[in-house]
Amino acid sequence: MKRLFPALLFSLCLLALCACGQDALPAVTTAEVIATEETTTAIPSTTQAPTMPPIEYPASYKDAPEAYKPVLDELYKFVYILVNDIRPIDENELFGKSGGIADTPGSVFSYGGFQSGYVGYAIKDINGDGTPELILLNKESTILSLFTLKDNKPVLLGSYSRREYCGGIAADGTIYTVGRAGAAAYSLTASNQKPGASELTELTYFYCDADYNAEPTAFFYRQVINGEERDITHERFQELMSQYSTPPTPMQFTFIPIEQ
């Protein structure tokens, strides 16, 4: 019995210490857990996605058939964003879906800045078939894109940017373009729109390039006719480059600013 007493006393002391330890840690109630969760979920988010402010589009556009309104609305929005310096914004919102503005061409800026009234459009029956085409361009007659109508819906004929620019449209309806693929690589294309057609027909194609593996570097200039290549002289290509960059008898357009 004497041997059991010290062991019993030790056990009682140990239980007492454990009890004291439990009392030192306050119990967490269900109400407190709920309150903590509510406090956590109630913290508002400070990050919001940028939104495009509403735009009041014109009810119609001067001299333009109603069918071209979706394209002109996109041009109007493009100009509105630049004029009001709206950022940040999704690039797709800037360029639209019609393909009328391929990228941000330098031709929409004047002297490094964007000016109101500098970008607009013209309406002209380019091929004389009775269907008016839509030309997006700037005040200096640099063409951004061409559209025609098919089943009373706009169809993109050509879109131009820094890599391929439209030198102009001649009085006979021939469309001249110059493509740039590098320091020495250029292509020259003349096209037209057949009556009633919703695509351009290539008339002539010239190009120049260089073989940098040759010693010295070899430059070559060629004309492509029905898939067959023929060599032309450097002087001839330079003449063509001047013609395709600025047609000698350009078609005249009436420029209409998009912010009418």
Secondary structure, DSSP 8 states (H G I E B T S, - for coil): -TTHHHHHHHHHHHHHHHHHHHHHS----HHHHHHHHHHHHTS---------------SS-TT--GGGHHHHHHHHHHHHHHHTT--S--HHHHH-SS-SS-S--GGG-BTTB--TTSEEEEEE-SSSSS--EEEEEETT--EEEEEEEETTEEEEEEE--SSEEEEEEBTTS-EEEEEE-SSS-EEEEEEE--TT-SS-EEEEEEEEEEETTSSS-EEEEEEEETTEEEE--HHHHHHHHHHHHS-SSB-----EES--
